[in-house]
Amino acid sequence: MNKKFIFIGAIFISIVVAAVFLTRRQSVSPPGPTPQPTLAAPAPTGIFTQPPNVTFSFASPPAIPASIPIYTFAPASLSSVEQMAGKAATSLGLGATPSTLIRGGSYTKTWSRPNEAVLTVTQTNGGISVTFRQAKTTQAPGALAPDVAVQQLLLALIPPTANLSVRAAGMVDGPFDGLLVLDTPAPPSYKNYFYSYTLDGLPVLTSDFSITPVSVIADSGGVIRFANIVPPPSSFQVGAATPLLTRDQVLASLTAGRGALLDTHDPQSPEQGAVPGFSKFVIEESRIVYAPQNNMLLPALYMTGTGTAKGGGVQKATIFLWLIPEGASF
């Protein structure tokens, strides 16, 4: 009799244990896929290729808002730029009748004072630029202060755009290679003035990601010797706000190679590019900017800093990174 009870009890315990095991097995969810980190949309390929396995850090973490608005824009038309250049040619003492040249995929229209000065509007692959060169002037040196002469040129060659500002972005002293000056006596000094376009206080990059689309060289006598201007868009329309990456997501995106190296050089030779070879990179300055993509202006981060190689070599670099997550829709 006892054996029978023992046998029944053993069966009962086995059933209970099996039920508990099945219940626990059903209650534990199978492991799901590992969540992927939020990374920036890949930047366009730059001239330089980022070295692998780079450790990025901020010297001073930037203040990145949670979101900012995006914009749509209309680019400046060739006809409007030519019209403005034609008016400016008169004030610059150039001939009123321009010449036109089409070669390959490049179109140019030129106003000139033969062997002395030339103003050119160029369109190549859809991009428009205005260039002015003056080797010999009809202006008396000292008639204008250099900064006043520069401002007059900007007013003549940059069409006004609602909500867009033209702001000083730096200045460097000459002499400058390739600058032809035929006046005698030659001016004793030169300065190159740089300007940015800003929208909502943020710089607007050009299609090739330049932060200074305006460059003007004036001599000490107030004579403009050279200018290169990429005209700004003709209009903007504000859209919805888009969320931005966090600082940690920025660093993760850079580590993943989502940025584009716009410039890499030895600190002693800023005019000469260098093959990037750093393993650590400290971001010393970062600016939120607007950059064009199709007909939109999207937020990005424009960063400059110092890279250090394992052997101790130092390089300066400029890096571009979209501030929007990959797959974001607008």
Phi, psi and omega in degrees: 000316179297323179297323180295316178296320180297318181296316180295320179297321179296319179296317181298315179298321180297320180295316180297315180299317180296320180296316180297318180297317180293322180296315179296321181296322180285331184280339180274118181285143177295147181299133179273177179293146179292126181299137180276144179291153177278118182240161178290153171299140182300134177283156175302151181294128179268186178292322184257149177259130182293136176296152178282160173056049178264136175265119182257147176206161176260132171292323175216113185303133181284157174270109181249119179292166180293328181198158171216159182286151171262166181227150164256153183216159174248123181291158176296138179274153179299319183296321180291322178292319178297321179298316179293319179296322179298321177290321181291330182302323180295313181291339179269003178073031181258164178297148184279341183257114182276164172249152183235139180223131175240120181220118183062232178263017183245137179237132177227144171233130191231133170250137186216162164239101195312130177067009182231313184205153181210139175240124187232133169255125183237136172236120179226122181052038177087344179273138183245138174219156178237128182233136177233132176229137180221105179274328181223133187250154172261000183269140177288125178304137179091358178295328178227147171291148183306316182292328177291319178298320179296315180298321178297319179295318180297319178296328183279330190245355177246113181293140179292139178231129181303135177072000180255136179244152174252117186237143177299137183232016177134169181204141176229151179272149175276189012284166183235133180296139175082003180273114182268123178229121182256352180293144175233134357288154180291144178301144183286338183205163182219153174225141176253117181261132179246145180224151175241155168267138179232143178229124187057031180080001181253138178299144176252116181282158174277179181295336176261018173066032172277136179267350178234083183284358181234126178224126183226128176254124176237146177269177185293344177269007179080021179260128177285123181258332181202146173208140173228124186229126168264115184299147179283167173303156182276338180199160179227153173223123184285143178240199181288159177284146178240140179292148181248159177292153173277171179299318179295322178291328175298311181296320179295322179293320177295317178299326180279002177078027182276351180271176177233127176281116181270336182199138173219127182206160173288139181303332181276347182226070185295340181273354184241125179291158179221146177294124183294136180214029183270154177248344174231145179219123179256120179278113185265334178215134178221138181229134172284131182227168168255134179232145183281140170217114189058239180252024181242153169252118184245150181289141179214172177243127180251113191238141173233148181184197185235129176256145179234128178278165180299330179278357178102353178296146185243139176224145170265149181207156174239130185234137176250137178215130173296142179262011181252144180293151175299136180087001179296142180246152183229000000 
